Structure formats: C-alpha cells, structure tokens
Amino acid sequence: MLKKGMTHILLIGLLLGLTGTAFAIGNTVLAQNNPLLQLNDLPTGAIEPKNETYTREQIYHPVNNNELSGFHRLPEDEQKVLFSYGDVLSFSAFLQEEKVFVAHYVYVYETSEQARTAVAILQRSFEDGPQVVKAEDHQGHALRGRGSLLLNDKGEPTYWFIGHEGKNLNLLLVDGLDVSGVDSVANSLLAKLFKKTE
C-alpha cells in the first residue's frame, strides 16, 4: 500500500539521517526570523540538539528526492510540486526523561500556493491508513495543518504534524515508545510552534 509504504520510507530516511552528516545552516535569512523550534522550546534535559540544512537529494530528511523515496510513486505533477522547495531546515533533539526523539523540519517553497499543495499531498499519504490512531486539524493565525498519531507493527507511536505557514511547509515529528508520552510532548511542542508563528 502506497500510504503505508511511504510512511515507512519517511521513518527509515529519518533514522538514517541520525547517523549522517549535513551542512550547517550558517548565515541564512533565518537568522532574522527563524521558523524552527529551538532548544529553549523543549523540556529541560534535552540532549544532542542539532540545527541542520539539507538538499532535496539527501536522505536525512523525510521529503527527499532520492530514488528510493516512496514519493516517486506519486503522479509526476504531484512530485513536481512536492519537490519544488528550496531550503530544507531542521532542528532535532532527544528528550531524556520522556524518552522521545523530536524533529522539526521546514521546507521553504517559492510560493504559498506550492506549500499548501505540498501539504495536501503529504496529508493524503497519512489518511485512511490502518496505522493512524487519531488525526486532528489545527489552525492558528498563520499556521494550519493536521497532526496524526500512528502506530507501527510493534505498537510503537510516532506523531507527525504537517502544516503550512506562508511559503513554509512544517513537519513536526515526535517518536518514542509510549503513546501517552509521545502524545503529551507533541501537544506541548505544537502549542509552542503555533505561538512561534503568530
């Protein structure tokens, strides 16, 4: 099934990224208005914080254009929109006490219409799958999207928020072993993300 397979590809790409290397963000326009969650947005005890930037072809972020990506099964017109972003920015860290991994990705598109369309494409890949425990729409002043809690074959939870704010596509990931812990952290970070984009 494409939807389930794409979800697995996303997670595999993410796990590979934990051991990979990437280019530092350095001096970008984000220095003035950084859309990413940062260390001070996380609970006390977060370790191994990383700020990184990637290209389309690198497998260290979920929406990559690598040949092994499940997104290549999408229609060509949808692929064209999905991969039309420029910069890929990310922040990630481990929460020791909660035993979860968190990552926030921002894909910067040329237009807000491209970002909205890309969000719709990604959201469809999560809909109606047997692994979806719950899905909720969220809307703020500028940011809007949908959060989904999924379980893998072992019953381990992963939370994804997929949304857009202007030209930015936001992906928030919370991955762990306990449903209540993942859900709690996701709700807390999502609230901070919405406040950040007010």
C-alpha positions as CSV (number, residue, x, y, z in Angstrom):
1,M,0.0,0.0,0.0
2,L,1.5,3.4,-1.1
3,K,0.4,5.3,2.0
4,K,1.8,2.7,4.5
5,G,5.0,2.2,2.4
6,M,5.6,6.0,2.2
7,T,5.3,6.3,6.0
8,H,7.9,3.6,6.4
9,I,10.2,5.2,3.9
10,L,9.9,8.5,5.8
11,L,10.9,6.8,9.1
12,I,13.7,4.9,7.5
13,G,15.1,8.0,5.9
14,L,14.9,9.8,9.2
15,L,16.7,7.1,11.1
16,L,19.5,7.0,8.5
17,G,19.8,10.7,9.0
18,L,20.7,10.3,12.6
19,T,24.0,8.8,11.6
20,G,24.6,11.0,8.6
21,T,26.3,14.4,8.2
22,A,24.8,17.6,6.8
23,F,25.7,21.1,6.1
24,A,25.5,23.7,8.9
25,I,22.8,26.3,8.5
26,G,25.3,29.2,8.9
27,N,24.3,32.6,7.8
28,T,20.9,32.5,6.2
29,V,17.9,34.7,6.1
30,L,16.6,32.6,9.0
31,A,19.0,34.5,11.4
32,Q,16.4,37.3,11.4
33,N,13.3,35.2,11.7
34,N,14.0,31.5,12.5
35,P,10.8,29.4,12.0
36,L,12.3,26.3,13.7
37,L,11.7,25.2,17.2
38,Q,14.8,25.5,19.3
39,L,16.4,24.1,22.4
40,N,14.6,26.6,24.7
41,D,11.3,25.4,23.3
42,L,11.9,21.9,24.7
43,P,11.6,20.4,28.2
44,T,14.6,20.5,30.5
45,G,17.0,17.7,29.8
46,A,17.0,17.7,26.0
47,I,20.3,16.4,24.6
48,E,22.1,16.3,21.3
49,P,20.4,19.3,19.8
50,K,21.2,19.8,16.1
51,N,20.4,22.6,13.6
52,E,21.0,21.4,10.0
53,T,20.1,22.2,6.4
54,Y,19.7,19.7,3.6
55,T,19.3,19.4,-0.2
56,R,16.5,17.6,-2.0
57,E,18.6,14.5,-2.7
58,Q,19.9,13.9,0.8
59,I,18.0,11.1,2.6
60,Y,18.4,12.7,6.0
61,H,15.0,14.4,5.9
62,P,11.6,13.0,5.2
63,V,10.6,14.6,1.9
64,N,13.7,13.8,0.0
65,N,14.0,13.3,-3.8
66,N,16.2,10.2,-3.5
67,E,15.5,7.4,-6.0
68,L,14.5,5.1,-3.0
69,S,11.9,7.6,-1.8
70,G,8.3,6.3,-1.8
71,F,7.3,9.7,-3.2
72,H,8.4,8.6,-6.7
73,R,5.3,6.5,-6.8
74,L,3.2,9.6,-6.9
75,P,1.9,11.1,-10.1
76,E,4.5,13.3,-11.9
77,D,2.6,16.5,-11.4
78,E,2.4,15.9,-7.6
79,Q,6.1,15.1,-7.5
80,K,6.9,18.3,-9.3
81,V,5.1,20.4,-6.7
82,L,6.3,18.4,-3.7
83,F,9.9,18.7,-4.7
84,S,9.8,22.3,-5.7
85,Y,11.1,23.6,-2.3
86,G,14.5,25.3,-2.0
87,D,16.0,25.1,1.5
88,V,15.3,22.3,4.0
89,L,15.9,23.4,7.5
90,S,15.8,21.2,10.6
91,F,16.1,21.1,14.4
92,S,16.2,17.9,16.3
93,A,17.0,16.6,19.8
94,F,16.4,13.7,22.3
95,L,14.4,14.2,25.4
96,Q,15.9,12.0,28.1
97,E,13.2,12.0,30.7
98,E,10.4,11.5,28.2
99,K,12.5,9.0,26.1
100,V,11.5,10.5,22.8
101,F,13.2,12.0,19.7
102,V,11.8,15.2,18.3
103,A,12.5,16.9,15.0
104,H,11.1,19.9,13.2
105,Y,11.6,20.4,9.5
106,V,10.8,23.4,7.5
107,Y,10.6,23.2,3.7
108,V,10.8,26.6,2.0
109,Y,8.8,26.9,-1.2
110,E,8.7,29.8,-3.7
111,T,5.0,30.5,-3.2
112,S,2.4,29.9,-0.5
113,E,0.3,28.0,-3.1
114,Q,3.1,25.5,-3.6
115,A,3.4,25.0,0.2
116,R,-0.4,24.5,0.6
117,T,-0.5,22.0,-2.3
118,A,2.5,20.1,-0.9
119,V,0.9,19.8,2.5
120,A,-2.3,18.4,0.9
121,I,-0.2,15.8,-0.9
122,L,1.6,14.7,2.3
123,Q,-1.6,14.7,4.3
124,R,-3.2,12.3,1.9
125,S,-0.3,9.8,2.4
126,F,-1.4,9.5,6.0
127,E,-5.1,9.3,5.6
128,D,-7.2,6.2,6.0
129,G,-4.2,4.0,6.9
130,P,-4.7,1.3,9.5
131,Q,-1.8,2.6,11.4
132,V,-3.4,6.0,12.2
133,V,-4.7,6.2,15.8
134,K,-6.0,9.7,15.6
135,A,-5.8,12.7,13.4
136,E,-6.7,16.3,14.3
137,D,-6.8,19.5,12.3
138,H,-5.1,22.6,13.9
139,Q,-5.4,26.2,12.8
140,G,-3.7,29.3,14.2
141,H,-3.3,32.8,13.0
142,A,-0.7,31.9,10.3
143,L,-0.1,28.2,10.7
144,R,-2.6,25.5,9.9
145,G,-2.3,21.8,9.3
146,R,-3.1,18.3,10.7
147,G,-1.5,16.2,13.4
148,S,-1.6,12.4,13.2
149,L,-0.6,9.8,15.8
150,L,0.5,6.5,14.1
151,L,1.4,3.1,15.5
152,N,3.9,0.7,13.8
153,D,3.6,-3.1,13.7
154,K,5.1,-3.3,17.2
155,G,2.6,-0.7,18.6
156,E,5.3,2.0,18.9
157,P,3.9,5.5,18.4
158,T,5.0,8.3,16.1
159,Y,3.4,11.7,15.8
160,W,3.5,13.8,12.7
161,F,2.2,17.4,12.2
162,I,2.0,18.5,8.6
163,G,1.1,22.1,8.1
164,H,1.9,25.3,6.2
165,E,2.6,28.9,7.1
166,G,3.0,31.2,4.1
167,K,5.8,29.7,1.9
168,N,6.9,27.2,4.6
169,L,5.8,23.6,4.9
170,N,6.2,22.4,8.5
171,L,6.8,18.8,9.6
172,L,6.9,18.1,13.3
173,L,8.0,14.6,14.4
174,V,7.8,13.1,17.8
175,D,8.9,9.5,18.0
176,G,9.1,7.2,21.1
177,L,7.9,4.0,22.8
178,D,4.9,5.2,24.8
179,V,1.7,6.6,23.3
180,S,0.8,8.9,26.2
181,G,4.4,10.3,26.4
182,V,4.6,10.9,22.6
183,D,1.1,12.5,22.6
184,S,1.9,14.7,25.5
185,V,5.2,16.0,24.1
186,A,3.6,16.5,20.7
187,N,0.8,18.6,22.1
188,S,3.3,20.8,24.1
189,L,5.6,21.4,21.1
190,L,2.7,22.0,18.8
191,A,1.4,24.7,21.1
192,K,4.8,26.4,21.1
193,L,5.1,26.1,17.3
194,F,1.7,27.8,16.8
195,K,2.7,30.6,19.3
196,K,6.0,31.0,17.4
197,T,4.1,31.6,14.1
198,E,1.5,34.1,15.5
